[in-house]
Amino acid sequence: MLNLYIANKNYSSWSLRPWFLMKALDIPFVEHLVFFDGKETANKFQQFSPSARVPVLVENELHVWDSLAITEFLAERYETVWPGDKANRAWARSACAEMHSSFHALRNECSMSLGVRVRLHEPSSALLADLARIEQLWADGFARFHGPWLAGEQFSAVDAFFGPVAFRFRTYDIALNEQSRAYVDRLLAHPAMLQWEQEALSETQRDAAHESDVLTMGTVINDYRATI
């Protein structure tokens, strides 16, 4: 049996990627949620993660860390992880790799905290450039493969990788064009995303570093999380 180690659902965008993918594709796994807890986090995570980070997929003595590595590991067993067509698959892999290695301003200025709604302070030029590139990338996928998902008719890993972006866009009320907004709404309405959201909202644990990141970049106007 596959065992997926993740962290707080409210904050952990990296954990969401493989979790969303596996849920959406009905890949069976056992979830292990290990909360962030400040200085002790690295020590706890080292018990199952070579990098002391999440997510980590474990099968017997085999440990696969990093969301992209987990995705490729799963693709060796489940052909639906990537699109079946060569061109669609190549594009989807490229888009996943770009999401994995880029968009640093979005990560830094729009830290994931899906249970709150935030009014951003003045966005940086780097953030605006990231937002423009994401919309450009999405538009390219829809123009090439005609939707409703980024690489064609079927949900695939590239959509799972943009799941955290959908939550961020809603949290920070990011202005989007009509096509991008429809895609964000499609992601947010996916049953797996709804399950993740419901479980995130029920968490009462708070991580000071993540809470501080949000307050540095904007003003919290609503908090829908369970009270501590």
Summary of the structure (lengths in Angstrom):
residues: 228
radius of gyration: 17.0
end to end distance: 33.9
largest distance: 48.9
contacts: 723
relative contact order: 0.17
helix: 54%
strand: 13%
